[in-house]
């Protein structure tokens, strides 16, 4: 199927994009239970970095399922394909010189590792948004846990479908212990230590 498809190199390279943007580009891969704060922190961090002059974009799980992945369900196979597609899109953002945040439950370590393998070693940061299940259920901003407990939503991560916490993430943000602002500061401090942003 792909024998007649040829990869075309960009005339503007990734290094040139980074030099123009004056910062490194990478996938900041947020994973955690529903309600843990992935989207909230990813958007707050992207806003803060944007205000500091960085080029950022947030690929949010719900938003992507409105368009790119609207044909996918929530079986294990569909979840794998959801993450595969997001990984390919995130790689394009890295090539364009941006810091791309992905905010997906992404319950399986194998799938997260498959995205890591798409980019170079210094282009992937697994960020575990750590929050106990009971705290996520208390927040339940979308009412999903209540529906899952009632059997309305089958295969719901953390209830009727497993979540594999990251084995060795680059960064852990504990949203039950720290505010959104404190978590954002921890992330930015990490990026500054790596000299990826000013």
N, C-alpha and C positions, 0 to 999 in steps of 0.2 A: 504493500500500500504506500510506503514512503520512498520507494526506489527512485521516483521521479521528482522528489522534493529535495531541494538543495538549500542549506543554511546560508544566508547572506550576512556577511559581516557588516556591522555599522561603521559608517565613516567617522562618526563621533564616538570615540572609545569610552569605556567605563572610567578609565583614569582621567580622561579629559573632562567628563561630566563631574567627577569628584573634585577636580581642581577648580572648576568653575563654581561649584557649590560650596567649596571650602570646608567640606566634611566628608567623612567616610560614608559608604552606603552599606546597608545590611538589612536582614530580616530580624525584627524584634518579635519573636514568636511567643505570644501570650497564650497560655493554656491554663485551664482551671474549670471548676464546676460552674454550672449556670448560677448566676447571682453572686459569683465571687468578686466581681468588679473588673473583669477583663476589658470590656468596652469602655467603661468609665475611666479607668486609668490610662488605657491606650490613647483615648481621645484627649485627655488632660495633658499627657506627656507630649503628644503630637502638637498640641496647641502651644505648650511652653517652648518646645524646640523650634517651632515655626517662628515664635516671637523672638527667639534668639538668632534667627537667620537661617535655620536649617530647612531643607526641603523634605517634607514628610507626607505620608499618606496612610490612612487606616483602612485596612480590609477587614470589615466587621462581618461576623458569621451570619447574622440575620440579613444584613444588606446584600451580601453575595447571593444568598438564597432567593432574593427577589429577582435576580437577573441571571448572572452567569450559571448558577447552580439550581435554578428553579425546577429543573427536571429531576432532581434527586430527592429521595426519601431519607429515612433515618435507619435503615438496616446497616449492619456492619459494613457490607460491601459499598453501600451508598456513602457512608461516612468516609470510607477510604478514598473513594473517587472525589468527594468534596475536598478533602485535604490535598489530594494529588493536584487537582486543578488550581487550588489556591497557591500551592507551592510553585507551580509553573508561572502563575501571574506575579507572585512575590519576587521571583527570580528576575523577571523583566524590570520590575521597579528597582532592584539592586543594580542591574545593568545601566539603568537610566540615572544612577547616582543619588538615589533617594534613600532615606530611612523609612522602611515600610513596616508598619505594625500589623500583625495579624491577630485578631481577637476571636478565637475559636475554642470551643470546649476541647476538641481534638483529643478524645479519650484514650487513644492507643499510642504507646511509646513508639511502636514500629512505624506508624504513620508520621509522627513528628520527626523521627530519624530519617525517614525517606525525604522529607523536605530539606533537612540539614544537608543531605548528600547532594542536593541540586546546586548548592552554592559552595563557595570556597570556605575553608575553615574559619577565616576571620570575617565571615559575612552572615553569621547566624548566631543569635542569642536566644536561648530558650528561657523564657521568663515564666516561672510558675507563680500564678496568682493563687496563693494558698489561703483557704478559708474553710473551716470545718463545715460539714454538711448541715448541721443544725443551724448554724449562722446563715448559710445560704438559704435554707428553708424559711427562716424568720424574715429575711429580706424579701425573697420571692417577688421581685418587681413585676414579673409578667404573669404571676399566678400559675406557673407551670408545675411547681412541686405539688401543689394542691391537686391539680388535675392528674398528675402522675400517680399520686397516692390513691386517688379514686379510680385508677385504671383507665382514665380517659386517654392519656398519652402513653402508648406502649413504648418499650425500649428507651426509657428516659434515663440519661446518664446519672449515676449516683443512687438511683432507686431500683430500676429494673434492668439496667445495663451498666456494666462496670466502667470505672474511671481508673486508669493507671497513672498515678502521680509520677512526675518526672523522676528519673533515677539520679541524674546528676545535672540539674539545670545550672546555667550560668548565673542566674539571679532568682531569688525567692522574695516575693513581695507578700507580706502577711496582712491582708486587708481586714482581718478581725482585730489586729493590734495597732495598725497605723492608719492615719487618715489618707485620703486620696492625695493631698498635697505632699505628705511625707513619703508616700510610695513613689510619687513622681520625682521627688528630690533624690531618692535612693537610685532610681533608674538613671537620672542625669549624671549623678556622681559616678556611677559605673561607666557610662559612656565617656566621661571626661578622663577617668583613670586610664581608659584605653586610648585616649587621645583621638577619639573619633569625632568629637565636637569640641568647640571652644567653651 
